[in-house]
Amino acid sequence: MITALNISLMIDDPTKAHLDKVFHDELLPHMDALYNFGFHLTRSEADANDLVQETYLKAYRFVDKYHEGTNAKAWLFRIMKNAFINDYRKKSKAPNQVDYEEVINFHREDDSSNFSGYMDLGKEMFENMMGDEISNAINSLPVDFRVVILLCDIEDFKYDEISQIINIPIGTVRSRLHRARNMLKEKLKDYAKQHGYVDKRS
């Protein structure tokens, strides 16, 4: 497992003491959350560690673009998502790659839309059922749907934060999340019945 010490040793000659402090104080504390996200994305401990390492190296490279005191976790998750998608596309031989300028522009996006009225259909399902079956079902989802489930129902990001992390409109976040939850519902129908979960919308 990567540690803060490992990250520190990988950084060559930090030139700005203040930026180095911001990196250690605001970004490194999210390492465990990043590892968990990376593990669900890659389904491999080794690949998750590599993804965390790449994320922090990218984060340090762009740390001067990070706005101190803002949402460090969301900023890091966006970098990790970009790194994962780039690697995924390479393995899939797809031509397009994520531009890391998106990381720089992260804080410039201002979407204050609030969908608090949208019923969070996933909470009841996930609260008492997070076991191997749930994890396997999530891991079996196509990557675009897996990402929104992980960000919303596991990491508790808000819709506007997810929109910025994965660079899609909030409306697309909502529709993708709805479809992802419906996919999980079908995959977990029998398991849910065995554990007393009742779909109250039926």
C-alpha positions in Angstrom: 0.0 0.0 0.0 1.2 3.5 -0.9 2.0 5.7 2.1 2.5 9.4 2.6 6.2 8.7 3.0 6.3 6.9 -0.4 4.7 9.9 -2.0 7.1 12.3 -0.4 10.0 10.3 -1.6 8.7 10.3 -5.1 8.6 14.1 -5.3 11.9 15.5 -6.6 13.0 18.8 -5.0 9.8 20.6 -4.2 10.5 24.3 -5.1 7.7 25.9 -3.1 7.4 25.2 0.6 3.8 26.5 0.7 2.6 24.3 -2.2 4.4 21.4 -0.6 2.5 22.1 2.7 -0.8 22.3 0.8 -0.1 19.0 -0.9 0.6 17.3 2.4 -2.1 18.9 4.5 -5.0 19.0 2.0 -4.4 16.3 -0.6 -2.6 13.4 1.1 -5.3 12.9 3.7 -7.6 11.5 1.0 -5.3 8.7 0.0 -7.5 5.9 1.6 -10.6 7.2 -0.2 -8.7 7.3 -3.5 -7.4 3.8 -3.0 -10.9 2.5 -2.4 -12.2 4.3 -5.5 -9.2 3.0 -7.5 -9.8 -0.5 -6.3 -13.4 -0.5 -7.4 -12.4 0.9 -10.8 -9.5 -1.5 -11.5 -10.6 -4.5 -9.4 -6.9 -5.0 -8.6 -4.8 -4.0 -5.6 -1.7 -3.5 -7.6 -3.5 -1.5 -10.3 -5.3 0.6 -7.6 -1.9 1.4 -6.0 -0.5 2.4 -9.4 -3.5 4.6 -10.0 -3.2 6.3 -6.6 0.5 6.9 -7.3 -0.2 8.4 -10.7 -3.0 10.5 -9.3 -0.7 12.0 -6.6 2.1 12.6 -9.1 -0.4 14.4 -11.4 -1.8 16.3 -8.4 1.6 17.5 -7.4 2.4 18.6 -10.9 -0.8 20.7 -10.9 -0.8 21.6 -7.2 -0.3 25.3 -8.1 -3.7 25.1 -9.9 -5.5 23.7 -6.9 -7.4 26.4 -5.0 -6.4 26.0 -1.4 -9.2 25.3 1.0 -11.6 24.1 -1.6 -12.9 20.5 -2.4 -9.6 18.6 -2.5 -11.3 15.2 -2.6 -13.4 16.1 -5.7 -10.3 17.6 -7.3 -8.3 14.4 -6.7 -11.1 12.1 -7.8 -11.3 14.0 -11.1 -7.6 13.4 -11.7 -8.0 9.7 -10.8 -11.0 9.4 -13.1 -9.0 11.0 -16.0 -6.0 8.7 -15.3 -8.2 5.6 -15.2 -10.1 6.5 -18.4 -6.8 7.3 -20.2 -5.4 3.9 -19.3 -8.8 2.2 -20.0 -8.8 3.7 -23.5 -5.2 2.6 -24.1 -6.1 -0.9 -23.3 -9.2 -0.7 -25.4 -7.2 0.9 -28.3 -9.5 3.8 -28.3 -8.0 7.0 -29.8 -9.2 9.8 -27.5 -7.6 10.7 -24.3 -8.6 13.0 -21.5 -6.9 16.4 -21.6 -5.3 17.2 -18.2 -6.2 20.8 -18.9 -9.6 19.7 -17.5 -7.9 19.5 -14.1 -6.7 23.1 -14.4 -10.2 24.3 -15.4 -12.0 22.3 -12.6 -12.5 25.3 -10.3 -13.6 27.6 -13.1 -16.8 25.6 -13.6 -19.7 27.1 -11.7 -22.8 25.1 -11.8 -24.9 25.9 -8.7 -27.9 23.7 -9.7 -29.4 21.9 -6.8 -31.2 18.6 -7.3 -31.9 18.0 -3.6 -35.5 17.2 -4.5 -34.4 14.2 -6.7 -35.2 11.0 -4.8 -32.0 9.2 -3.8 -33.1 5.7 -4.8 -29.8 4.1 -3.9 -29.5 4.9 -0.1 -32.0 2.3 1.1 -30.5 -0.3 -1.1 -26.9 0.3 0.0 -27.3 1.1 3.7 -27.5 -2.4 5.0 -26.5 -4.6 2.0 -22.8 -3.7 1.3 -21.3 -7.2 1.0 -19.5 -9.2 -1.6 -22.7 -9.6 -3.8 -23.1 -5.8 -3.9 -19.4 -5.2 -4.6 -19.4 -7.8 -7.4 -22.6 -6.4 -8.9 -21.1 -2.9 -9.0 -17.9 -4.2 -10.5 -19.8 -5.9 -13.3 -21.4 -2.6 -14.4 -20.0 -0.8 -17.5 -17.4 1.6 -16.4 -19.5 4.8 -17.0 -22.3 3.5 -14.8 -19.9 2.1 -12.2 -18.2 5.4 -11.8 -21.4 7.3 -11.0 -22.6 4.7 -8.5 -19.2 4.8 -6.7 -19.1 8.6 -6.6 -22.7 9.0 -5.4 -23.7 6.0 -3.3 -20.3 5.0 -1.9 -18.4 8.3 -1.7 -21.4 10.6 -1.1 -20.5 13.2 -3.7 -23.3 15.6 -4.7 -24.7 15.7 -8.2 -22.9 19.0 -9.1 -19.6 17.5 -7.7 -20.0 14.4 -9.8 -20.8 16.5 -12.8 -17.5 18.3 -12.4 -15.5 15.2 -11.5 -16.5 13.3 -14.7 -17.2 16.3 -16.8 -20.8 15.6 -17.9 -24.0 17.7 -17.3 -25.9 17.2 -14.1 -28.8 15.9 -16.1 -26.6 13.2 -17.5 -25.4 12.4 -14.0 -29.0 11.9 -12.9 -30.0 9.7 -15.9 -26.8 7.6 -15.7 -27.2 7.1 -12.0 -30.9 6.1 -12.5 -29.9 3.6 -15.2 -27.0 2.2 -13.1 -29.3 1.7 -10.1 -31.8 -0.1 -12.3 -29.1 -2.4 -13.6 -28.1 -3.1 -10.0 -31.7 -3.7 -9.0 -32.0 -6.4 -11.7 -28.6 -8.0 -10.8 -29.4 -8.1 -7.1 -33.2 -8.9 -7.2 -32.9 -12.3 -5.7 -30.2 -11.3 -3.2 -32.3 -8.3 -2.1 -35.4 -10.5 -1.5 -33.4 -12.9 0.7 -32.3 -9.9 2.9 -35.8 -8.4 3.2 -35.4 -5.5 0.9 -38.7 -4.5 -0.6 -39.1 -2.1 -3.6 -41.7 0.3 -2.2 -42.1 1.9 -5.7 -43.8 -1.3 -7.0 
